[in-house]
Each structure stands twice: as structure tokens, then as C-alpha cells.
């Protein structure tokens, strides 16, 4: 299983291990089907919450004629994630969309004490873990002890920033193995659906300065635990292109 729970751990400053949440009703036969805890490695999405942290709430809705995952955070943090396996030579594009009513005024994703965001698309990658610094190796071992999963070799997040220009790379304040690429900035496109198609390889190389390894996990995350605030958003389906096609 990919180590996205470790990313939640580092992003949310939580200490206990994550536990899968029971599936929500009404999600069958939608792009946001949640799996049961009996099949944690299946193709469906999993909601992982952190004991000791109030979990964000995720539920399937129809929003403006779209399939959507509604997310609400009240001083909370958790993630909906999916295990995948796409080899580096097969990586194509990722398509996603979101609708955000308001930004978190106090948030700054470059600072530990205010690293919150109403929306994040999270991609986790394999790589040569022997390149880890001593600090990152220690963090990875700590993550494994607390969550049962090592820190991914690299995690790329697409985020909406309050002030930084699109194209800006924000290094996570706890580990440089998590980097955020700003794809939206400021209030101009709030309260409307915004659609994206991003080249995974190009974005990874921009963020990390090297070719990507295999893509092993996809997630969405809405969190406001550090700023102790309330936020909400809606996510459209996330689709990943392989060998010239999306799936």
C-alpha cells in the first residue's frame, strides 16, 4: 500500500496511526466509490482518518450536474485516497476539478503552524530511497512506526494558494519529499468549477528536478487543523492518463 497516510501525518502533525473509515452510503457506481475496510488495496477510494485528529468529512454529492466529493473541514484533517500502480514510462496527464467557496485567510502552506488548504490533489511516487537525507530517513521510519507505511519517496500536491503565483513550488516545512505546485491563486475563480489537465512528468520534474518513479497513490485532502478554521470544497473525479489514454 502506498504511504499517503504518512503524508497526512506530516501535513497534519498527527501522531497516532490512521484507521480506515466505514464506507459512506450512496456511493455505489460513482467515480467516488468508497471501499470497505475489508479491501484496503482495491481500486476504490479509502477515507483515512487520524485518531487524535478530528477527521474532515467527505461524501458523494451531485453538484451542478457533476459527480462530486463534498469535503468539509472544521479544525480537522484527513484524506480520501486510492492505490494505483503506473510505471514511469506510462505516466501521462492527470485531470481534476474543484469548486472552492472561500480560501482559508490564515493559511500559508510554507509554514508549519498554518499549513492548511481547502483543496489538495496528492500524487505519491516510488524512487531511490537511498537518496533520503538522514532527516527524511528518520521521518520515514517514524511514519512507518505510527502509520504502518513509510514516507513515499516523493509526494507532489496540486494546491490553491492564497497569494503565490501559479507555477510556484512550495516545499513542505517538515520534509522536502513533499512539494506543492500552485495551480490556482487568489480569489478570482472562487465559487465556480475550475478544471485542470496537468502533465504529471513535467510537473514532477519541475518540483523535484529529476524524472519521476512509478505513481503509486492518488489522494484528495481538505484540512484546517493547523489554523483551527472551517473550510469546504467539492472535488470532481480525478483521472490519470496512461499510455495516451485516461482512466
FIKOLZA-1660 file (N, C-alpha, C; in steps of 0.1 Angstrom, whole numbers, plus 5000, padded with zeros to 4 digits):
% residues 247
   i   px   py   pz ch aa at
   1 5008 4988 5000  A  X  N
   1 5000 5000 5000  A  X CA
   1 5009 5013 5000  A  X  C
   2 5005 5023 4993  A  X  N
   2 5013 5035 4992  A  X CA
   2 5013 5042 5005  A  X  C
   3 5022 5051 5007  A  X  N
   3 5023 5058 5020  A  X CA
   3 5016 5071 5021  A  X  C
   4 5005 5073 5016  A  X  N
   4 4998 5086 5016  A  X CA
   4 4994 5089 5031  A  X  C
   5 4991 5078 5039  A  X  N
   5 4988 5081 5053  A  X CA
   5 5000 5088 5060  A  X  C
   6 5012 5085 5055  A  X  N
   6 5024 5092 5061  A  X CA
   6 5023 5107 5057  A  X  C
   7 5018 5110 5045  A  X  N
   7 5017 5124 5041  A  X CA
   7 5007 5131 5049  A  X  C
   8 4996 5125 5052  A  X  N
   8 4986 5131 5061  A  X CA
   8 4992 5134 5075  A  X  C
   9 5000 5124 5080  A  X  N
   9 5007 5125 5092  A  X CA
   9 5015 5138 5093  A  X  C
  10 5023 5140 5082  A  X  N
  10 5033 5151 5082  A  X CA
  10 5025 5164 5080  A  X  C
  11 5015 5164 5071  A  X  N
  11 5008 5176 5068  A  X CA
  11 4999 5181 5080  A  X  C
  12 4995 5171 5088  A  X  N
  12 4985 5174 5099  A  X CA
  12 4992 5174 5113  A  X  C
  13 5004 5171 5114  A  X  N
  13 5011 5170 5127  A  X CA
  13 5005 5160 5136  A  X  C
  14 4998 5150 5131  A  X  N
  14 4992 5140 5140  A  X CA
  14 5002 5129 5144  A  X  C
  15 4999 5122 5155  A  X  N
  15 5009 5112 5160  A  X CA
  15 5003 5098 5160  A  X  C
  16 4990 5095 5162  A  X  N
  16 4986 5082 5162  A  X CA
  16 4984 5076 5148  A  X  C
  17 4983 5063 5146  A  X  N
  17 4982 5057 5133  A  X CA
  17 4968 5059 5127  A  X  C
  18 4967 5059 5114  A  X  N
  18 4954 5061 5108  A  X CA
  18 4945 5048 5108  A  X  C
  19 4932 5050 5107  A  X  N
  19 4923 5038 5106  A  X CA
  19 4913 5041 5095  A  X  C
  20 4910 5030 5087  A  X  N
  20 4900 5032 5076  A  X CA
  20 4886 5035 5081  A  X  C
  21 4879 5044 5075  A  X  N
  21 4866 5047 5079  A  X CA
  21 4856 5038 5071  A  X  C
  22 4845 5034 5078  A  X  N
  22 4835 5026 5071  A  X CA
  22 4830 5034 5059  A  X  C
  23 4826 5026 5048  A  X  N
  23 4821 5033 5036  A  X CA
  23 4808 5041 5038  A  X  C
  24 4807 5052 5032  A  X  N
  24 4795 5061 5032  A  X CA
  24 4784 5055 5024  A  X  C
  25 4772 5057 5027  A  X  N
  25 4761 5052 5019  A  X CA
  25 4759 5060 5007  A  X  C
  26 4754 5054 4996  A  X  N
  26 4750 5061 4984  A  X CA
  26 4762 5064 4975  A  X  C
  27 4773 5056 4976  A  X  N
  27 4785 5059 4968  A  X CA
  27 4787 5048 4957  A  X  C
  28 4778 5038 4957  A  X  N
  28 4780 5027 4947  A  X CA
  28 4778 5033 4933  A  X  C
  29 4787 5027 4924  A  X  N
  29 4786 5030 4909  A  X CA
  29 4787 5045 4906  A  X  C
  30 4796 5052 4914  A  X  N
  30 4800 5066 4911  A  X CA
  30 4815 5066 4909  A  X  C
  31 4821 5077 4904  A  X  N
  31 4835 5078 4903  A  X CA
  31 4842 5080 4917  A  X  C
  32 4833 5081 4927  A  X  N
  32 4839 5083 4941  A  X CA
  32 4835 5072 4950  A  X  C
  33 4834 5059 4945  A  X  N
  33 4830 5048 4953  A  X CA
  33 4840 5046 4964  A  X  C
  34 4836 5045 4976  A  X  N
  34 4845 5042 4988  A  X CA
  34 4845 5027 4990  A  X  C
  35 4857 5022 4992  A  X  N
  35 4858 5008 4995  A  X CA
  35 4855 5005 5010  A  X  C
  36 4853 4992 5013  A  X  N
  36 4851 4988 5027  A  X CA
  36 4865 4985 5033  A  X  C
  37 4866 4985 5046  A  X  N
  37 4879 4983 5052  A  X CA
  37 4884 4969 5050  A  X  C
  38 4875 4960 5045  A  X  N
  38 4879 4946 5042  A  X CA
  38 4887 4945 5029  A  X  C
  39 4888 4956 5021  A  X  N
  39 4895 4955 5008  A  X CA
  39 4903 4968 5007  A  X  C
  40 4913 4970 5016  A  X  N
  40 4920 4983 5016  A  X CA
  40 4929 4986 5004  A  X  C
  41 4933 4975 4996  A  X  N
  41 4941 4978 4985  A  X CA
  41 4934 4977 4972  A  X  C
  42 4921 4977 4972  A  X  N
  42 4913 4976 4960  A  X CA
  42 4913 4989 4952  A  X  C
  43 4906 4990 4941  A  X  N
  43 4906 5002 4932  A  X CA
  43 4898 5013 4937  A  X  C
  44 4889 5010 4947  A  X  N
  44 4880 5021 4952  A  X CA
  44 4888 5030 4961  A  X  C
  45 4881 5041 4964  A  X  N
  45 4887 5051 4973  A  X CA
  45 4885 5047 4988  A  X  C
  46 4895 5051 4996  A  X  N
  46 4895 5049 5010  A  X CA
  46 4895 5062 5018  A  X  C
  47 4887 5064 5028  A  X  N
  47 4888 5075 5036  A  X CA
  47 4896 5071 5049  A  X  C
  48 4908 5078 5050  A  X  N
  48 4917 5075 5062  A  X CA
  48 4916 5087 5071  A  X  C
  49 4913 5084 5084  A  X  N
  49 4913 5094 5094  A  X CA
  49 4923 5091 5105  A  X  C
  50 4927 5101 5111  A  X  N
  50 4938 5100 5121  A  X CA
  50 4932 5101 5135  A  X  C
  51 4933 5090 5143  A  X  N
  51 4929 5091 5157  A  X CA
  51 4937 5102 5164  A  X  C
  52 4930 5110 5172  A  X  N
  52 4936 5121 5178  A  X CA
  52 4934 5134 5171  A  X  C
  53 4929 5133 5158  A  X  N
  53 4926 5144 5150  A  X CA
  53 4911 5143 5146  A  X  C
  54 4904 5154 5146  A  X  N
  54 4891 5154 5141  A  X CA
  54 4892 5151 5126  A  X  C
  55 4885 5141 5120  A  X  N
  55 4885 5139 5106  A  X CA
  55 4877 5149 5098  A  X  C
  56 4882 5153 5086  A  X  N
  56 4874 5160 5077  A  X CA
  56 4863 5151 5072  A  X  C
  57 4852 5157 5067  A  X  N
  57 4840 5149 5063  A  X CA
  57 4840 5149 5048  A  X  C
  58 4838 5137 5042  A  X  N
  58 4837 5135 5028  A  X CA
  58 4825 5128 5024  A  X  C
  59 4817 5132 5014  A  X  N
  59 4805 5125 5010  A  X CA
  59 4803 5128 4995  A  X  C
  60 4797 5118 4989  A  X  N
  60 4794 5119 4975  A  X CA
  60 4781 5128 4973  A  X  C
  61 4782 5137 4963  A  X  N
  61 4770 5145 4960  A  X CA
  61 4770 5147 4945  A  X  C
  62 4758 5152 4940  A  X  N
  62 4757 5158 4927  A  X CA
  62 4757 5173 4928  A  X  C
  63 4767 5179 4922  A  X  N
  63 4769 5194 4923  A  X CA
  63 4769 5200 4909  A  X  C
  64 4759 5208 4906  A  X  N
  64 4759 5215 4893  A  X CA
  64 4759 5205 4882  A  X  C
  65 4752 5193 4884  A  X  N
  65 4752 5183 4873  A  X CA
  65 4764 5174 4873  A  X  C
  66 4773 5176 4882  A  X  N
  66 4786 5168 4882  A  X CA
  66 4786 5158 4894  A  X  C
  67 4793 5147 4891  A  X  N
  67 4797 5138 4902  A  X CA
  67 4807 5145 4911  A  X  C
  68 4806 5146 4924  A  X  N
  68 4815 5153 4932  A  X CA
  68 4817 5147 4946  A  X  C
  69 4828 5149 4951  A  X  N
  69 4831 5146 4965  A  X CA
  69 4830 5159 4973  A  X  C
  70 4821 5160 4982  A  X  N
  70 4820 5172 4991  A  X CA
  70 4829 5170 5002  A  X  C
  71 4837 5180 5005  A  X  N
  71 4846 5179 5017  A  X CA
  71 4844 5191 5026  A  X  C
  72 4844 5188 5039  A  X  N
  72 4842 5199 5049  A  X CA
  72 4852 5196 5060  A  X  C
  73 4859 5207 5064  A  X  N
  73 4869 5206 5075  A  X CA
  73 4865 5216 5085  A  X  C
  74 4865 5211 5098  A  X  N
  74 4863 5220 5109  A  X CA
  74 4874 5217 5119  A  X  C
  75 4885 5225 5118  A  X  N
  75 4897 5222 5126  A  X CA
  75 4901 5208 5125  A  X  C
  76 4901 5202 5113  A  X  N
  76 4902 5188 5111  A  X CA
  76 4912 5185 5099  A  X  C
  77 4916 5172 5098  A  X  N
  77 4924 5168 5087  A  X CA
  77 4922 5153 5084  A  X  C
  78 4920 5149 5072  A  X  N
  78 4920 5135 5068  A  X CA
  78 4921 5135 5053  A  X  C
  79 4921 5123 5047  A  X  N
  79 4923 5121 5033  A  X CA
  79 4915 5110 5027  A  X  C
  80 4910 5112 5015  A  X  N
  80 4905 5101 5007  A  X CA
  80 4915 5098 4996  A  X  C
  81 4918 5085 4995  A  X  N
  81 4930 5081 4987  A  X CA
  81 4927 5068 4980  A  X  C
  82 4935 5065 4970  A  X  N
  82 4933 5053 4961  A  X CA
  82 4947 5048 4958  A  X  C
  83 4949 5035 4959  A  X  N
  83 4961 5029 4955  A  X CA
  83 4961 5027 4939  A  X  C
  84 4972 5030 4933  A  X  N
  84 4974 5027 4919  A  X CA
  84 4988 5022 4916  A  X  C
  85 4991 5018 4904  A  X  N
  85 5005 5015 4900  A  X CA
  85 5006 5018 4885  A  X  C
  86 5013 5029 4883  A  X  N
  86 5016 5033 4869  A  X CA
  86 5031 5036 4868  A  X  C
  87 5037 5028 4859  A  X  N
  87 5052 5029 4857  A  X CA
  87 5056 5042 4851  A  X  C
  88 5068 5046 4853  A  X  N
  88 5072 5059 4848  A  X CA
  88 5070 5061 4833  A  X  C
  89 5073 5051 4825  A  X  N
  89 5071 5053 4811  A  X CA
  89 5057 5054 4806  A  X  C
  90 5048 5050 4815  A  X  N
  90 5034 5051 4812  A  X CA
  90 5027 5063 4817  A  X  C
  91 5034 5072 4825  A  X  N
  91 5028 5083 4830  A  X CA
  91 5023 5093 4819  A  X  C
  92 5011 5098 4820  A  X  N
  92 5006 5108 4811  A  X CA
  92 5001 5120 4818  A  X  C
  93 4989 5123 4817  A  X  N
  93 4983 5135 4824  A  X CA
  93 4974 5131 4835  A  X  C
  94 4971 5141 4844  A  X  N
  94 4961 5139 4854  A  X CA
  94 4950 5151 4852  A  X  C
  95 4938 5147 4852  A  X  N
  95 4927 5156 4851  A  X CA
  95 4919 5157 4864  A  X  C
  96 4916 5169 4869  A  X  N
  96 4909 5170 4881  A  X CA
  96 4902 5184 4881  A  X  C
  97 4892 5185 4890  A  X  N
  97 4885 5198 4891  A  X CA
  97 4881 5200 4905  A  X  C
  98 4878 5212 4908  A  X  N
  98 4873 5215 4922  A  X CA
  98 4865 5228 4922  A  X  C
  99 4857 5230 4932  A  X  N
  99 4850 5242 4934  A  X CA
  99 4852 5246 4949  A  X  C
 100 4857 5258 4950  A  X  N
 100 4861 5263 4964  A  X CA
 100 4853 5276 4967  A  X  C
 101 4845 5276 4977  A  X  N
 101 4837 5288 4980  A  X CA
 101 4846 5300 4986  A  X  C
 102 4855 5296 4994  A  X  N
 102 4864 5306 5001  A  X CA
 102 4877 5300 5004  A  X  C
 103 4887 5308 5005  A  X  N
 103 4901 5304 5009  A  X CA
 103 4902 5305 5024  A  X  C
 104 4912 5299 5030  A  X  N
 104 4914 5300 5044  A  X CA
 104 4924 5312 5046  A  X  C
 105 4918 5323 5052  A  X  N
 105 4926 5335 5053  A  X CA
 105 4939 5334 5060  A  X  C
 106 4939 5326 5070  A  X  N
 106 4952 5325 5078  A  X CA
 106 4962 5315 5073  A  X  C
 107 4958 5308 5062  A  X  N
 107 4967 5297 5058  A  X CA
 107 4979 5302 5050  A  X  C
 108 4990 5295 5052  A  X  N
 108 5003 5296 5045  A  X CA
 108 5010 5283 5044  A  X  C
 109 5009 5276 5033  A  X  N
 109 5014 5263 5031  A  X CA
 109 5030 5262 5032  A  X  C
 110 5036 5273 5034  A  X  N
 110 5051 5272 5036  A  X CA
 110 5055 5272 5051  A  X  C
 111 5045 5274 5060  A  X  N
 111 5047 5275 5074  A  X CA
 111 5041 5263 5081  A  X  C
 112 5048 5257 5090  A  X  N
 112 5042 5245 5098  A  X CA
 112 5030 5249 5105  A  X  C
 113 5029 5260 5111  A  X  N
 113 5018 5264 5120  A  X CA
 113 5005 5268 5112  A  X  C
 114 5006 5270 5099  A  X  N
 114 4995 5274 5091  A  X CA
 114 4994 5266 5078  A  X  C
 115 4999 5254 5078  A  X  N
 115 4999 5246 5065  A  X CA
 115 4986 5239 5064  A  X  C
 116 4976 5247 5059  A  X  N
 116 4962 5242 5056  A  X CA
 116 4958 5246 5042  A  X  C
 117 4948 5238 5037  A  X  N
 117 4944 5242 5023  A  X CA
 117 4929 5236 5021  A  X  C
 118 4921 5244 5015  A  X  N
 118 4907 5238 5012  A  X CA
 118 4907 5227 5002  A  X  C
 119 4917 5226 4993  A  X  N
 119 4918 5216 4983  A  X CA
 119 4933 5212 4981  A  X  C
 120 4935 5199 4980  A  X  N
 120 4948 5194 4975  A  X CA
 120 4945 5181 4967  A  X  C
 121 4952 5180 4956  A  X  N
 121 4953 5167 4948  A  X CA
 121 4967 5162 4951  A  X  C
 122 4968 5149 4956  A  X  N
 122 4980 5144 4961  A  X CA
 122 4984 5132 4953  A  X  C
 123 4997 5132 4948  A  X  N
 123 5003 5121 4940  A  X CA
 123 5015 5116 4947  A  X  C
 124 5016 5103 4949  A  X  N
 124 5027 5097 4956  A  X CA
 124 5035 5088 4947  A  X  C
 125 5048 5089 4948  A  X  N
 125 5057 5082 4938  A  X CA
 125 5068 5074 4945  A  X  C
 126 5072 5063 4938  A  X  N
 126 5083 5055 4942  A  X CA
 126 5096 5062 4938  A  X  C
 127 5107 5057 4943  A  X  N
 127 5120 5062 4939  A  X CA
 127 5131 5056 4947  A  X  C
 128 5143 5061 4945  A  X  N
 128 5155 5055 4951  A  X CA
 128 5156 5061 4966  A  X  C
 129 5152 5053 4975  A  X  N
 129 5151 5058 4989  A  X CA
 129 5165 5059 4995  A  X  C
 130 5175 5054 4989  A  X  N
 130 5189 5055 4994  A  X CA
 130 5193 5070 4993  A  X  C
 131 5186 5078 4985  A  X  N
 131 5189 5092 4984  A  X CA
 131 5183 5101 4995  A  X  C
 132 5175 5094 5004  A  X  N
 132 5170 5102 5015  A  X CA
 132 5181 5108 5024  A  X  C
 133 5179 5120 5028  A  X  N
 133 5187 5126 5038  A  X CA
 133 5185 5119 5051  A  X  C
 134 5194 5121 5061  A  X  N
 134 5192 5115 5074  A  X CA
 134 5179 5119 5080  A  X  C
 135 5175 5131 5079  A  X  N
 135 5163 5136 5084  A  X CA
 135 5151 5129 5078  A  X  C
 136 5151 5128 5065  A  X  N
 136 5140 5121 5058  A  X CA
 136 5139 5106 5061  A  X  C
 137 5151 5100 5062  A  X  N
 137 5151 5086 5066  A  X CA
 137 5145 5084 5080  A  X  C
 138 5148 5093 5089  A  X  N
 138 5142 5092 5102  A  X CA
 138 5127 5095 5102  A  X  C
 139 5123 5105 5094  A  X  N
 139 5109 5107 5093  A  X CA
 139 5101 5096 5087  A  X  C
 140 5108 5089 5077  A  X  N
 140 5101 5077 5071  A  X CA
 140 5100 5066 5081  A  X  C
 141 5110 5064 5089  A  X  N
 141 5109 5053 5099  A  X CA
 141 5098 5057 5110  A  X  C
 142 5098 5070 5113  A  X  N
 142 5087 5074 5123  A  X CA
 142 5073 5072 5117  A  X  C
 143 5072 5075 5104  A  X  N
 143 5059 5074 5098  A  X CA
 143 5055 5059 5097  A  X  C
 144 5065 5050 5095  A  X  N
 144 5061 5036 5095  A  X CA
 144 5057 5031 5108  A  X  C
 145 5064 5036 5119  A  X  N
 145 5060 5032 5132  A  X CA
 145 5046 5036 5136  A  X  C
 146 5043 5048 5131  A  X  N
 146 5030 5054 5135  A  X CA
 146 5018 5050 5126  A  X  C
 147 5021 5048 5113  A  X  N
 147 5010 5045 5104  A  X CA
 147 5011 5032 5097  A  X  C
 148 5022 5025 5099  A  X  N
 148 5024 5012 5092  A  X CA
 148 5029 5014 5077  A  X  C
 149 5031 5026 5073  A  X  N
 149 5035 5029 5060  A  X CA
 149 5047 5039 5060  A  X  C
 150 5057 5036 5051  A  X  N
 150 5068 5045 5050  A  X CA
 150 5064 5058 5043  A  X  C
 151 5072 5068 5045  A  X  N
 151 5070 5081 5037  A  X CA
 151 5073 5077 5023  A  X  C
 152 5064 5081 5013  A  X  N
 152 5067 5079 4999  A  X CA
 152 5080 5086 4995  A  X  C
 153 5087 5080 4985  A  X  N
 153 5099 5087 4980  A  X CA
 153 5097 5101 4977  A  X  C
 154 5086 5104 4971  A  X  N
 154 5082 5118 4967  A  X CA
 154 5067 5119 4966  A  X  C
 155 5062 5131 4971  A  X  N
 155 5048 5134 4970  A  X CA
 155 5046 5148 4964  A  X  C
 156 5038 5148 4953  A  X  N
 156 5035 5160 4946  A  X CA
 156 5021 5164 4949  A  X  C
 157 5018 5176 4954  A  X  N
 157 5005 5181 4956  A  X CA
 157 5002 5193 4947  A  X  C
 158 4990 5192 4941  A  X  N
 158 4984 5204 4934  A  X CA
 158 4976 5212 4943  A  X  C
 159 4978 5225 4945  A  X  N
 159 4971 5232 4955  A  X CA
 159 4967 5246 4950  A  X  C
 160 4957 5252 4958  A  X  N
 160 4952 5265 4955  A  X CA
 160 4958 5274 4967  A  X  C
 161 4967 5284 4963  A  X  N
 161 4973 5292 4973  A  X CA
 161 4967 5305 4974  A  X  C
 162 4967 5311 4986  A  X  N
 162 4961 5325 4988  A  X CA
 162 4968 5335 4979  A  X  C
 163 4982 5335 4978  A  X  N
 163 4989 5346 4973  A  X CA
 163 4999 5343 4962  A  X  C
 164 5005 5331 4963  A  X  N
 164 5016 5327 4954  A  X CA
 164 5011 5325 4939  A  X  C
 165 5019 5328 4930  A  X  N
 165 5015 5327 4916  A  X CA
 165 5015 5312 4911  A  X  C
 166 5006 5309 4902  A  X  N
 166 5006 5295 4896  A  X CA
 166 5020 5292 4891  A  X  C
 167 5024 5280 4893  A  X  N
 167 5037 5276 4889  A  X CA
 167 5047 5276 4900  A  X  C
 168 5044 5282 4911  A  X  N
 168 5052 5283 4923  A  X CA
 168 5053 5269 4929  A  X  C
 169 5065 5265 4933  A  X  N
 169 5067 5252 4941  A  X CA
 169 5069 5256 4955  A  X  C
 170 5061 5250 4964  A  X  N
 170 5062 5252 4979  A  X CA
 170 5067 5239 4985  A  X  C
 171 5079 5240 4991  A  X  N
 171 5084 5228 4998  A  X CA
 171 5078 5227 5012  A  X  C
 172 5073 5215 5015  A  X  N
 172 5067 5212 5028  A  X CA
 172 5076 5216 5039  A  X  C
 173 5071 5223 5049  A  X  N
 173 5080 5228 5060  A  X CA
 173 5086 5216 5069  A  X  C
 174 5081 5204 5067  A  X  N
 174 5086 5193 5076  A  X CA
 174 5095 5184 5068  A  X  C
 175 5093 5183 5055  A  X  N
 175 5102 5174 5047  A  X CA
 175 5102 5179 5032  A  X  C
 176 5114 5179 5026  A  X  N
 176 5114 5183 5012  A  X CA
 176 5110 5172 5002  A  X  C
 177 5105 5160 5008  A  X  N
 177 5100 5150 4999  A  X CA
 177 5085 5152 4996  A  X  C
 178 5079 5162 5002  A  X  N
 178 5066 5166 4999  A  X CA
 178 5067 5181 4993  A  X  C
 179 5062 5182 4980  A  X  N
 179 5063 5195 4974  A  X CA
 179 5050 5199 4968  A  X  C
 180 5046 5211 4969  A  X  N
 180 5032 5216 4964  A  X CA
 180 5034 5225 4952  A  X  C
 181 5027 5222 4942  A  X  N
 181 5027 5230 4930  A  X CA
 181 5014 5238 4929  A  X  C
 182 5016 5252 4930  A  X  N
 182 5004 5260 4929  A  X CA
 182 4998 5260 4915  A  X  C
 183 4986 5257 4914  A  X  N
 183 4979 5257 4901  A  X CA
 183 4968 5268 4901  A  X  C
 184 4965 5273 4913  A  X  N
 184 4955 5284 4913  A  X CA
 184 4959 5293 4925  A  X  C
 185 4956 5306 4923  A  X  N
 185 4960 5316 4933  A  X CA
 185 4949 5327 4934  A  X  C
 186 4947 5331 4947  A  X  N
 186 4939 5342 4949  A  X CA
 186 4924 5339 4947  A  X  C
 187 4915 5349 4949  A  X  N
 187 4901 5347 4949  A  X CA
 187 4893 5348 4936  A  X  C
 188 4900 5350 4925  A  X  N
 188 4893 5353 4913  A  X CA
 188 4884 5342 4908  A  X  C
 189 4887 5330 4910  A  X  N
 189 4879 5319 4905  A  X CA
 189 4872 5311 4916  A  X  C
 190 4870 5317 4927  A  X  N
 190 4862 5311 4938  A  X CA
 190 4847 5310 4933  A  X  C
 191 4841 5300 4940  A  X  N
 191 4826 5298 4938  A  X CA
 191 4823 5294 4924  A  X  C
 192 4832 5287 4917  A  X  N
 192 4829 5282 4904  A  X CA
 192 4838 5269 4902  A  X  C
 193 4833 5260 4893  A  X  N
 193 4841 5249 4889  A  X CA
 193 4853 5253 4881  A  X  C
 194 4865 5248 4885  A  X  N
 194 4877 5250 4878  A  X CA
 194 4883 5237 4874  A  X  C
 195 4886 5235 4861  A  X  N
 195 4890 5222 4855  A  X CA
 195 4905 5223 4851  A  X  C
 196 4912 5212 4853  A  X  N
 196 4927 5212 4850  A  X CA
 196 4930 5199 4843  A  X  C
 197 4940 5200 4834  A  X  N
 197 4947 5189 4829  A  X CA
 197 4962 5192 4830  A  X  C
 198 4969 5183 4838  A  X  N
 198 4984 5186 4841  A  X CA
 198 4992 5174 4836  A  X  C
 199 5004 5178 4830  A  X  N
 199 5014 5168 4826  A  X CA
 199 5021 5163 4839  A  X  C
 200 5019 5151 4843  A  X  N
 200 5025 5146 4855  A  X CA
 200 5040 5146 4855  A  X  C
 201 5046 5141 4844  A  X  N
 201 5061 5141 4843  A  X CA
 201 5067 5155 4844  A  X  C
 202 5061 5164 4836  A  X  N
 202 5066 5178 4836  A  X CA
 202 5065 5184 4849  A  X  C
 203 5054 5183 4856  A  X  N
 203 5052 5189 4869  A  X CA
 203 5061 5183 4880  A  X  C
 204 5063 5170 4879  A  X  N
 204 5072 5163 4889  A  X CA
 204 5086 5168 4887  A  X  C
 205 5090 5169 4874  A  X  N
 205 5104 5173 4871  A  X CA
 205 5106 5188 4876  A  X  C
 206 5096 5196 4874  A  X  N
 206 5096 5210 4878  A  X CA
 206 5098 5211 4894  A  X  C
 207 5090 5202 4901  A  X  N
 207 5090 5203 4915  A  X CA
 207 5103 5196 4921  A  X  C
 208 5107 5185 4916  A  X  N
 208 5118 5177 4922  A  X CA
 208 5131 5177 4914  A  X  C
 209 5131 5182 4902  A  X  N
 209 5144 5183 4894  A  X CA
 209 5149 5170 4890  A  X  C
 210 5141 5160 4888  A  X  N
 210 5145 5147 4883  A  X CA
 210 5133 5140 4877  A  X  C
 211 5135 5129 4869  A  X  N
 211 5124 5122 4864  A  X CA
 211 5116 5114 4875  A  X  C
 212 5103 5112 4873  A  X  N
 212 5095 5105 4884  A  X CA
 212 5097 5090 4883  A  X  C
 213 5095 5084 4895  A  X  N
 213 5093 5070 4895  A  X CA
 213 5079 5066 4893  A  X  C
 214 5076 5054 4896  A  X  N
 214 5062 5049 4894  A  X CA
 214 5052 5057 4903  A  X  C
 215 5040 5060 4898  A  X  N
 215 5030 5066 4906  A  X CA
 215 5023 5055 4913  A  X  C
 216 5022 5056 4927  A  X  N
 216 5017 5045 4935  A  X CA
 216 5005 5050 4943  A  X  C
 217 5001 5062 4943  A  X  N
 217 4989 5066 4951  A  X CA
 217 4984 5080 4946  A  X  C
 218 4971 5081 4947  A  X  N
 218 4964 5094 4944  A  X CA
 218 4955 5097 4956  A  X  C
 219 4954 5109 4960  A  X  N
 219 4945 5113 4971  A  X CA
 219 4940 5127 4969  A  X  C
 220 4929 5130 4977  A  X  N
 220 4924 5144 4979  A  X CA
 220 4925 5147 4994  A  X  C
 221 4927 5159 4997  A  X  N
 221 4929 5163 5011  A  X CA
 221 4924 5177 5013  A  X  C
 222 4915 5178 5023  A  X  N
 222 4910 5191 5027  A  X CA
 222 4912 5192 5042  A  X  C
 223 4920 5203 5047  A  X  N
 223 4924 5203 5061  A  X CA
 223 4925 5217 5066  A  X  C
 224 4921 5219 5079  A  X  N
 224 4921 5232 5085  A  X CA
 224 4925 5231 5100  A  X  C
 225 4932 5220 5103  A  X  N
 225 4936 5217 5117  A  X CA
 225 4946 5227 5123  A  X  C
 226 4955 5231 5114  A  X  N
 226 4966 5240 5119  A  X CA
 226 4961 5254 5122  A  X  C
 227 4952 5259 5114  A  X  N
 227 4947 5272 5116  A  X CA
 227 4934 5272 5124  A  X  C
 228 4929 5260 5128  A  X  N
 228 4917 5259 5136  A  X CA
 228 4906 5267 5130  A  X  C
 229 4904 5265 5117  A  X  N
 229 4894 5272 5110  A  X CA
 229 4884 5262 5103  A  X  C
 230 4874 5267 5096  A  X  N
 230 4864 5259 5089  A  X CA
 230 4865 5262 5074  A  X  C
 231 4865 5251 5066  A  X  N
 231 4866 5253 5051  A  X CA
 231 4858 5242 5045  A  X  C
 232 4854 5244 5032  A  X  N
 232 4847 5233 5025  A  X CA
 232 4851 5235 5010  A  X  C
 233 4848 5224 5002  A  X  N
 233 4851 5224 4988  A  X CA
 233 4844 5212 4982  A  X  C
 234 4844 5211 4969  A  X  N
 234 4839 5200 4961  A  X CA
 234 4850 5196 4951  A  X  C
 235 4852 5183 4950  A  X  N
 235 4861 5177 4940  A  X CA
 235 4854 5170 4929  A  X  C
 236 4857 5172 4917  A  X  N
 236 4853 5164 4906  A  X CA
 236 4861 5151 4905  A  X  C
 237 4858 5141 4897  A  X  N
 237 4866 5129 4895  A  X CA
 237 4880 5132 4892  A  X  C
 238 4889 5124 4897  A  X  N
 238 4904 5125 4893  A  X CA
 238 4907 5114 4884  A  X  C
 239 4912 5117 4872  A  X  N
 239 4915 5107 4862  A  X CA
 239 4930 5108 4858  A  X  C
 240 4936 5097 4856  A  X  N
 240 4951 5097 4853  A  X CA
 240 4953 5090 4840  A  X  C
 241 4961 5097 4831  A  X  N
 241 4963 5092 4818  A  X CA
 241 4975 5082 4818  A  X  C
 242 4973 5071 4811  A  X  N
 242 4984 5061 4809  A  X CA
 242 4985 5057 4794  A  X  C
 243 4997 5057 4789  A  X  N
 243 4999 5053 4775  A  X CA
 243 4989 5060 4765  A  X  C
 244 4987 5073 4767  A  X  N
 244 4979 5080 4757  A  X CA
 244 4964 5080 4760  A  X  C
 245 4960 5074 4771  A  X  N
 245 4946 5074 4774  A  X CA
 245 4943 5077 4788  A  X  C
 246 4932 5082 4792  A  X  N
 246 4928 5085 4805  A  X CA
 246 4920 5073 4811  A  X  C
 247 4922 5070 4824  A  X  N
 247 4914 5060 4830  A  X CA
 247 4912 5063 4845  A  X  C
% end
